Amino acid sequence: MKAMVRVFAFFAACILAGLCHAQDWPGKPIRLIVPFAPAGPADIVARLLGQKLSEYLGQQVLVDNRAGAGGNIGAAAVAKSPPDGYTVLVTTSALAVNVSLFPNAGYDAERDFIPTGVVASQPNMIFVNASLPVKTLAELFSLARTSKLAYASPGSGTTPHLTGENLFNVVGKLNMTPIHFRGAGQAVVAVVSGEPPVGSMAISGPLPLIKAGKLRALAVSSARRNAVLPEVPTFAEAGFPGIEDYTWIGVFLPAGTPSPVVQKLNEAINRAIQAPDFRERLEANAFDPLGGSQQQFAEYVKVEIAKWRKVVHETGAKPD
């Protein structure tokens, strides 16, 4: 009986400590670790979200870019950080891909993180340097059959990388080589310079240069056309049905973070998503605002891990 009382007292103390921690949290600045270089989807969303979280939580929110290894370097840093709510991962669907793409990513995506909230998503897009003499996906495929072409991706293991692998090399059997960069910003610069002249990325990275006429969008990987680029067809409309891929941006905390802190951060994320000015800025960058409960996001991540495991197997993709 005394042993049972001690066990009960221990768990009661743990619960009370968690509640107290949540009441005190945040008591100092919060770091949002973005595992990609600036100017990509995760970076754009993290900076917009950071402003809102700072306003709602009453603490400074800092964005820290830790690019490399398809998002694994930054993710591993968060997985190994103290589970106190002050180090937060803002990443893309690459986290779901890397489970099966990398033999050793440096963390276990399902064990080491708590999916806390999904902020937004957008389709991936195939685009080219404006000087390349193609205006449709079909024309690009024809050119690729007679010329040796490569395509830029924002990193090995990102969903744009696998969208390109699936479209070009599985469906089209083109044997196009992916050239991986440390984020969408660097990849966009490469396509503008024509080295390589083709890109597969989420919309937000190349969007400004598409509008400036330096890049040409050919097709998007969504079920419907994107409101920001309504003239750009979907893959299905372009003659390549069956591929529907998205890059989503979500927030994760290290495993072991007290549940009240997870809930408080989820509530702040959803509050931001409901703010009209935040939604407008997301939509201006071609993002679809999402949101939802922590449990809903956790289930979604499981589905995404299973989906991308199948794509990695079918494409034979390997980490760069």
Secondary structure, DSSP 8 states (H G I E B T S, - for coil): -HHHHHHHHHHHHHHHHHHHHHHH--SS-EEEEESS-TTSHHHHHHHHHHHHHHHHHSS-EEEEE---GGGHHHHHHHHTS-SSSSEEEEEETHHHHHHHH-S--SS-TTTSEEEEEEEEEEEEEEEEETTSS--SHHHHHHHHHHS--EEEESSTTSHHHHHHIIIIIIIS----EEEE-SSHHHHHHHHHHTSSSEEEEETTTTHHHHHTTSEEEEEESSSS--TTSTTS-BTTTTT-TT---EEEEEEEEETT--HHHHHHHHHHHHHHHHSHHHHHHHHHTT-EE----HHHHHHHHHHHHHHHHHHHHHHT----
